[in-house]
Each structure stands twice: as structure tokens, then as C-alpha cells.
Amino acid sequence: MTDCVFCKIVAGQIPSTRVCEDEHTLAFMDLGQVNPGHVLVACRAHVENIYGLDPAQAGAVFQSAARVARAIRDAFTPPGLTVFQANGKASLQTVFHFHIHLLPRWEDDGMSLAWPAKNPPRETLEDYARRIRATLA
């Protein structure tokens, strides 16, 4: 048995407020609700981070996240929805089990992302893209 909190939630050993589930994923309400409707979508199998997902797991978890995102939109009608996945200690994560956050955003909750950003310069972005393309198999 693993000490992973999310594995214990998936197994029903830790109570959770389940939104939906299927053979590959479990969507449940975040215990530390930042905003009403914050849902986590996790793989049922223990996968530590996005790098460990196989194509079937990736497809299942992202399809489930899209389905739940539409349901959040219909239930709460938030002006926006932030969808993110964070890996490891650098992202201040304490659970190392792949999951996606679906976070309704409200007009007054203080998050602002400007697009396009002023930095880095286009040449730098093209260099980054070239480096990433070179490693794609």
C-alpha cells in the first residue's frame, strides 16, 4: 500500500466528495476550496507526474477534465476557468500523483494574465520552441 493521499482517495480509504468517475479517472472537490467549484481530476492509477502518463491515461484524464469543465461552466457560470497541472516541489505541490485542477475564476479574485506578454523577445521564444521541437520524437 502506498502512502499517496490521492491513491487512498481513489481506493475510498479517505472520504472525498466525488463529482464523477470512470475506470481511468476520478474527479472530486478540492478539500482546500480556493473558489467555489474547484475540482481535481486524477488518474486512478498512481502516476507521479505528467511525464509518466501513457497516451491512454493522458487521453482519459484530459477528456474527463474537459467534461467536468463544461459541467462547472453550466453549474456556476463563472466568467472564466483556469485549468492547470503542477509538478513537484517547485510548484509547491505536496501530493505527487498526477492531477488537473479545474478552478472557476471570478472577476474579482485578483488573477490577471496579460497576453501577449512583453518578454521574452520573439527570438528567444523561437529558440525555446526550436529546442523543444528538437526533442520531440
N, C-alpha and C positions, 0 to 999 in steps of 0.2 A: 504494500500500500504506500502510496506517495503522500508527502506532506503538502502537496499542492492544494490550495484552498479551492480553486476552480474545479479540480478533479473531484473534490469532496462535494461541491455543489452539484456537479453533473451526476454523481452517484446518489444524491439525495441524503448524504450524511450531514450536510449543512443546509438548513432551510433557506429557500430563496423564493422570491415572487417571480414565478415563471411567466413569460409573455407568450412564448411558443417554443416548440422543439420538434426536431425530426431526428432521423438516425445519425446525422452528422453534426448537428449544431444544437445549442441551447441558448435562447435569448432570455435574459432576466433583468429585472430592475436593479440598478446600481444601489448598493446599500448606502453609499455616501452621496445622496442625490444633490448634485450641484444645481440642477434646474429640474423642474417637474418633467417627467418623461424620459430621464436619462436611462438608456438601456444598454446593456453589454451583450454582445453576440460572441459566443465562444465555441471553439471546436469541442466536440465531445471527447475526442482522443487528445491525450496530452501532447501538444506541440508547443515547444518553448517560445518560439517567435516566428515571425513571418518567413524567415529564411528556411524553416523546417517544413513548411506546408508543401504537400504534393499537389499536383494540379487538381485532383478531385476534391481535396479538402479546401483548397482555395476557392474553387467554383462554388462549393456548397456554402461556405461561410459568407462569401460576398453576395450570393443570391439571397441568403437568409437576411443579411443586413439590408439589402435593398427592399425586401418585402416588409421588414419591420419599419424601415424609414418611411415608407408610404403609409403604414398604419399610424405612426406617430404624427405624420402630417395631417391625416384625416381626423385623428383623435384630439389633437391640441391646436392645430392650425398655427404653428409657430411661424414667424416671419422667415426663419432660416433653420438649418440643421447642420451642425458640424459633425462630420464623420472622420474619425481618426483611429489610428492604431499606434501604440507606443511600445518601444522595445527597451527593456532593461533598465539598469540603474541610471543611465544618462537621461532617461525620460522620467525619472522619479517613480518608476513602477516598483511595486512590492510583490506583485504576482507575476510569475514567469510562466504564463500559459497564454497562448495566442488568443486575443480577443479584439473586437472592434467596438469602439464607443460610438453611440448614436446620441448626440447631445442637442436637444432643442435649444435654439438661440432666440433670445428675446431682444427687442430693440434697445432696451435699457440695461443690458447686462454687461456692457463695457468692452466687448471684444471687437476690435477693429483691425481688419487686414486690408491694406491698400493694394490695389493692382492697377497697373503694373508697378512693381517696386522700383525705386530709383537705383538701387545697387543690387548685385554687382553689374558691371558693364556687359553689354551683349557679347563681346569677345570672350569674356570669362565664362558666361553661360554656355556658349558654343563649345568651349574647351571642356567643360564639365560634361555636356551631352556627348561629345566625341569619346571621352574616356569611358562613359557608361556604355555607349554603343559597342565599343571595342571588346567589352567583357560579356556581351550578350551572346548566348550560344544558340 
